Amino acid sequence: MWLLTVLVVGLIAGQTPSRRDPAPATPFTTPMTIAAMTNKQAVVDTTAGSFVIDLRPDLAPNHVGYFMKLAREGAYANTIFHRVVKNGIIQGGDPLSKDPSKQARYGTGGLGVLRAEHSEEPFARGAVGAALRPADPDSGGAQFFVCVTDQPALSRQFTVFGRVSEGLDTVQKISALPADAKGAPAERVAITAVTIRDTPPPEPVPFAHESPEQLAQHRAVLETSVGAMTIGFMPGVAPEHVRNFLQLAQAGVFDGTAFHRVVRGFVVQTGALTSRAPLGEKQQAIVHTLQPEFNDTKHVKGIVSMAHGDDPASASTSFFIVTADAPALDGKYTVFGRVIDGLDVLDTIESTPVSGESPTTRIDLVKVRIVG
C-alpha cells in the first residue's frame, strides 16, 4: 500500500512540464453562493460507463463552482482519463487530452486556476480531488482525480471537492486499464458528458415499513435451472429475516448464485455471494449480517432457514432448504419460510450427483421473483 500511495501522489502531481499555461492574474472565485451549489450532483458519462459525484461546496466552494461552470459549458466532453493507477486513482479532465496529437503534454493542461481549499475531509474511496502541478498547491483547475481506494497520504496536499456516490465499479474498471509506467492507459476512455443535476431524494427502502401481516402476503418464486419453487414466509416468528430476504431478492442479490451445497437427507444450500458475479454497489450496500431470530419452528422437509458461521449473528445471504427431518438444527438456525410449491424441484436438486457436498454439475438459482 505504501508503494501504491507514493505512485498515486506522484502521478496526480504529474511531471514538471516543459511548458505550461500562464497563471491567471487572479485565481477563479465562483459567483455562485454555497446554497446555490448545495445538493448538486455531477453525472459523468464515459465510454466505459457512468458515475455520479456528490459535490461538496461546503468543503471547496471555488473548486465546485469551477467544476460546475466547466461542466455546463461542455468543457469536459471528449477529454479522457489520461492517468490511471490500478486500484489507486483515475485522473482526467485535461482539455489537451481532446487532441491525440498532444499526448506528450497530457496532464499539463487546464491547471493554475484555483487556490487550494484544504479541509479535513478524508481522501477515502470515492473521494474526488483537484490535480495539481508539482509542488504548487494553488494550481488546481479542470483536472480532477477519483480515489478507487483510501489514499490518506493525499490529505492536506490536495483539495477534495466531491465524492462518488454511484458508479464506483466504473471508476475501478477504468483504473484497471493496462497502462505504462507513467500511468498512461493504452485505451482511450473518454468523458462524453458531465451533467449537473439536483441530488434526487433517496429511494424508499422496499419492505422497510411493512408489518408482519403485510410481509406474510408476499411469496418468492425461486427460478432454478431445474425448475421453480415457491416460498411462503413466516414473519410472525422471524420478521427481520423475511424483510431482509425480500429486500435482497428484489435487488437481485440472489440471482445467479448456485446451489453450492447438497447433503442428501439433510439440506440443499444456495445464496452464497462467492458463487455469483460480483455485486453492484447498490446491491452490496444492502448486504449485512442479521441478528438471530431463533424460534420454535421445526426443521422438516421444505423449511427455509438462514445459514451462518460459528457466530449465530453472521447470517447474511446464504440460506438452505431442508430435505428431511433435521432436529439438530432446531433452535440453532433461524427458520423464516417454507416451500409451498415445487417440492419435486427440491427433490431434483437433492438427487443431483455430488463430489462430497458439491454438485458435479452446477445448478443455478437463476432468479428470485417476488409476487404478491
C-alpha positions in Angstrom: 0.0 0.0 0.0 2.9 2.4 0.7 4.3 2.0 -2.8 0.8 2.5 -4.3 0.4 5.7 -2.3 3.7 7.0 -3.4 2.8 6.3 -7.0 -0.6 7.9 -6.7 0.9 11.1 -5.2 3.5 11.3 -7.9 1.0 10.7 -10.8 -1.6 13.2 -9.5 1.1 15.9 -9.2 2.3 14.9 -12.6 5.6 15.6 -14.3 7.2 19.0 -14.5 6.1 20.2 -17.9 8.4 21.9 -20.3 5.7 24.5 -21.0 2.6 25.4 -19.0 -0.4 27.6 -19.3 0.3 31.0 -17.9 -1.1 31.6 -14.4 -4.1 33.9 -14.3 -3.8 37.3 -12.8 -6.3 36.4 -10.1 -7.5 32.9 -9.1 -11.0 31.9 -10.0 -13.7 32.8 -7.5 -17.2 31.4 -8.1 -20.0 33.9 -8.3 -22.4 31.2 -7.0 -23.4 31.0 -3.4 -22.8 27.9 -1.4 -26.6 27.5 -1.1 -26.9 27.5 -4.9 -24.3 24.8 -5.2 -25.6 22.6 -2.3 -27.4 19.3 -3.1 -25.9 19.1 -6.6 -24.5 16.1 -8.4 -22.4 15.7 -11.4 -23.3 12.7 -13.7 -20.1 11.8 -15.5 -20.8 9.7 -18.7 -17.8 8.0 -20.2 -17.2 5.4 -22.9 -16.6 2.9 -20.1 -19.8 3.6 -18.1 -21.1 6.4 -15.8 -20.5 7.5 -12.3 -22.1 10.2 -10.1 -20.3 12.7 -7.9 -21.9 14.3 -4.9 -20.5 17.9 -5.0 -19.3 19.4 -1.7 -19.3 23.2 -1.9 -19.2 23.3 1.9 -15.6 22.0 1.6 -14.3 23.8 -1.5 -16.8 26.3 -3.0 -14.5 27.6 -5.7 -13.5 24.1 -6.8 -17.1 23.1 -7.0 -18.1 26.3 -8.8 -15.4 26.0 -11.3 -16.2 22.3 -12.0 -19.9 23.2 -12.4 -19.0 26.0 -14.8 -16.9 23.8 -17.0 -19.5 21.0 -17.0 -22.3 23.4 -18.0 -20.0 24.8 -20.8 -19.4 21.2 -22.1 -15.7 21.6 -21.5 -15.2 18.0 -20.3 -16.8 16.4 -23.4 -14.2 14.4 -25.3 -11.5 14.7 -22.7 -10.0 11.4 -21.5 -8.8 9.7 -18.3 -5.1 10.2 -19.1 -3.7 8.6 -15.9 -4.7 5.5 -14.0 -3.3 3.5 -11.1 -4.9 0.1 -10.7 -7.0 0.2 -7.5 -5.5 3.6 -6.8 -6.9 6.6 -8.8 -8.1 7.7 -12.1 -7.3 11.2 -13.4 -8.9 13.2 -16.2 -10.3 16.5 -17.3 -7.2 17.9 -19.1 -8.5 19.9 -22.1 -5.3 18.9 -24.0 -6.4 15.3 -23.9 -9.1 16.0 -26.6 -6.3 16.0 -29.1 -4.4 12.8 -29.6 -1.5 14.7 -31.2 -0.8 16.4 -27.8 -0.4 13.2 -25.9 3.1 14.1 -24.7 1.6 17.1 -22.9 -1.4 15.3 -21.3 -1.6 16.2 -17.6 -0.2 19.8 -18.1 -3.3 21.5 -19.4 -6.2 23.3 -17.7 -4.3 24.0 -14.4 -3.3 27.1 -12.5 -6.8 28.4 -12.0 -7.7 27.7 -8.3 -6.2 28.3 -5.0 -6.1 25.3 -2.5 -9.2 24.8 -0.3 -7.8 22.1 2.0 -10.1 20.5 4.6 -10.2 17.6 7.0 -12.4 15.6 4.6 -10.6 12.2 4.2 -9.4 11.0 0.8 -11.3 7.8 1.2 -12.6 5.5 -1.5 -14.7 7.6 -3.9 -13.2 11.0 -3.0 -12.8 13.4 -5.9 -9.9 15.9 -5.8 -8.2 18.5 -7.9 -5.0 17.6 -9.7 -2.0 20.0 -9.3 1.3 21.0 -10.8 4.3 19.6 -8.9 4.9 21.4 -5.6 2.2 24.0 -6.3 -0.8 23.7 -4.0 -2.5 26.7 -5.7 -2.6 25.2 -9.2 -5.9 23.4 -9.4 -8.1 23.7 -12.4 -10.0 21.5 -14.8 -8.2 18.3 -14.0 -9.6 16.0 -11.3 -9.0 12.6 -9.9 -11.1 9.9 -8.2 -9.8 7.6 -5.4 -10.5 4.0 -6.1 -9.2 3.0 -2.6 -8.4 5.0 0.5 -5.5 7.4 0.0 -4.8 9.0 3.4 -1.4 10.4 2.2 -3.3 12.9 0.0 -4.9 14.7 2.9 -3.9 18.4 3.2 -1.9 18.1 -0.1 -4.9 18.2 -2.4 -8.3 19.7 -2.4 -11.3 17.3 -2.1 -14.5 18.7 -3.6 -16.8 15.8 -4.0 -17.4 12.1 -3.6 -18.6 9.4 -6.0 -21.9 8.1 -4.7 -22.8 5.8 -7.6 -20.7 4.0 -10.2 -17.5 3.2 -8.3 -17.5 -0.1 -10.2 -17.0 2.0 -13.4 -14.2 4.0 -11.7 -12.5 0.8 -10.6 -12.8 -0.7 -14.1 -11.1 2.4 -15.6 -8.3 2.2 -13.0 -7.6 -1.4 -14.1 -6.8 -0.5 -17.7 -3.4 -1.6 -18.9 -1.0 1.4 -18.5 2.6 2.3 -18.9 5.0 3.2 -16.1 3.7 6.8 -16.0 0.1 5.6 -15.7 -0.9 6.4 -19.3 -3.6 3.9 -20.2 -3.3 2.0 -23.5 -7.0 2.6 -24.2 -8.7 6.0 -24.6 -11.6 6.2 -22.2 -13.4 9.5 -23.0 -15.8 11.6 -21.0 -18.8 12.1 -23.3 -20.7 14.5 -21.0 -20.8 15.9 -17.4 -24.3 16.9 -16.4 -25.1 18.9 -13.3 -28.3 18.0 -11.6 -30.2 18.4 -8.3 -29.5 15.5 -5.9 -32.5 13.2 -6.2 -34.3 12.3 -3.0 -33.3 8.9 -1.5 -35.2 6.0 -2.9 -37.6 4.4 -0.4 -36.3 1.2 1.1 -38.6 -1.6 -0.1 -40.4 -3.6 2.6 -38.9 -1.4 5.3 -42.1 -0.4 7.0 -44.4 -3.3 6.2 -46.0 -5.0 9.2 -45.6 -8.8 9.7 -49.1 -9.2 8.4 -48.1 -7.4 5.2 -44.9 -9.3 4.8 -46.8 -12.5 5.0 -48.7 -11.7 1.8 -45.6 -12.0 -0.3 -44.2 -15.1 -2.0 -40.8 -15.7 -3.6 -40.5 -17.8 -6.7 -37.1 -19.4 -6.9 -36.4 -19.9 -10.6 -33.7 -22.5 -10.8 -32.0 -24.2 -13.8 -34.0 -27.4 -13.0 -37.4 -25.8 -12.3 -39.2 -23.4 -9.9 -40.1 -23.5 -6.2 -42.3 -21.1 -4.4 -41.6 -20.0 -0.8 -44.1 -18.7 1.7 -42.8 -16.6 4.6 -43.1 -16.7 8.4 -42.8 -13.1 9.5 -44.6 -13.9 12.7 -41.6 -15.7 14.0 -38.7 -14.0 12.0 -39.9 -10.6 10.7 -36.4 -9.2 10.1 -35.2 -12.3 8.2 -38.2 -12.1 6.0 -37.8 -8.4 5.4 -34.1 -8.9 4.6 -34.8 -11.8 2.2 -37.4 -9.8 0.3 -35.0 -6.8 0.0 -32.1 -8.9 -1.2 -34.4 -10.7 -3.7 -35.9 -7.6 -5.1 -32.4 -6.1 -5.6 -31.3 -9.2 -7.5 -28.6 -10.2 -5.0 -29.6 -13.9 -5.2 -29.8 -14.0 -9.0 -27.0 -16.1 -10.5 -25.9 -17.8 -7.3 -25.6 -21.6 -7.3 -26.8 -24.4 -5.1 -23.3 -24.9 -3.9 -24.0 -27.5 -1.2 -26.2 -30.6 -1.4 -26.4 -33.1 1.5 -28.9 -35.8 0.8 -31.3 -36.4 3.5 -30.4 -33.1 5.1 -30.3 -29.8 3.2 -29.6 -28.0 -0.1 -27.9 -24.6 0.2 -27.7 -21.5 -2.0 -27.4 -17.7 -1.9 -23.6 -17.6 -1.3 -22.1 -14.5 -3.0 -18.9 -16.4 -3.8 -21.0 -18.4 -6.3 -22.1 -15.5 -8.4 -20.6 -12.5 -10.3 -19.6 -9.5 -8.1 -22.5 -7.4 -6.8 -23.1 -3.9 -7.9 -22.7 -1.0 -5.5 -26.3 -0.7 -4.7 -26.7 -4.4 -4.2 -23.6 -4.6 -1.9 -24.9 -1.7 0.2 -27.9 -3.6 1.4 -26.0 -6.8 2.3 -25.5 -7.1 6.1 -25.4 -9.6 8.8 -28.5 -10.5 10.8 -29.2 -10.9 14.5 -30.7 -14.4 15.0 -34.4 -14.8 15.4 -34.4 -18.4 16.6 -37.9 -19.8 17.0 -39.8 -23.0 17.8 -40.5 -24.0 14.1 -39.1 -27.4 13.4 -36.6 -28.1 10.6 -38.6 -30.5 8.5 -38.7 -31.1 4.7 -39.4 -27.8 2.9 -38.4 -25.5 5.7 -36.2 -22.5 4.6 -33.6 -21.3 7.1 -30.6 -18.9 7.1 -27.1 -20.3 7.1 -24.5 -18.8 9.4 -20.9 -19.5 10.6 -19.7 -20.1 14.1 -21.2 -16.8 15.1 -25.0 -17.1 15.2 -25.2 -13.4 14.2 -23.2 -14.0 11.0 -26.1 -14.9 8.7 -26.1 -12.8 5.6 -27.2 -14.1 2.2 -26.7 -17.9 2.2 -29.8 -19.9 3.0 -30.8 -23.6 3.0 -33.8 -25.7 2.4 -34.3 -28.8 4.5 -34.9 -32.1 2.6 -35.7 -34.3 5.6 -36.3 -34.0 9.4 -33.3 -32.3 10.9 -33.9 -31.8 14.6 -30.2 -31.0 15.2 -30.8 -27.6 13.5 -33.8 -26.6 15.7 -33.2 -23.5 17.8 -29.8 -23.0 16.2 -30.8 -21.5 12.8 -33.5 -19.1 12.0 -36.5 -20.5 10.2 -38.2 -17.8 8.1 -40.1 -19.7 5.3 -41.4 -22.9 3.8 -41.6 -24.3 0.2 -45.3 -24.2 -0.6 -45.0 -25.3 -4.2 -42.2 -27.2 -6.2 -41.1 -29.8 -3.7 -40.4 -32.0 -6.8 -37.8 -29.5 -7.8 -36.3 -29.7 -4.4 -36.1 -33.5 -4.8 -34.4 -33.0 -8.2 -31.7 -30.7 -6.7 -31.2 -33.1 -3.8 -30.7 -36.1 -6.1 -28.0 -34.4 -8.3 -24.6 -36.2 -8.4 -22.2 -34.7 -5.9 -18.5 -34.7 -5.1 -18.5 -34.5 -1.3 -21.2 -31.9 -0.8 -20.6 -30.0 -4.1 -22.8 -30.8 -7.1 -20.7 -32.1 -10.0 -23.0 -30.1 -12.4 -23.8 -26.5 -11.5 -27.4 -25.9 -10.6 -28.2 -22.2 -10.8 -30.6 -20.1 -8.8 -31.3 -18.1 -11.9 -33.7 -15.5 -10.3 -35.8 -14.9 -7.3 -39.0 -13.2 -8.2 -41.3 -11.6 -5.6 -45.0 -11.9 -6.1 -47.9 -10.7 -4.0 
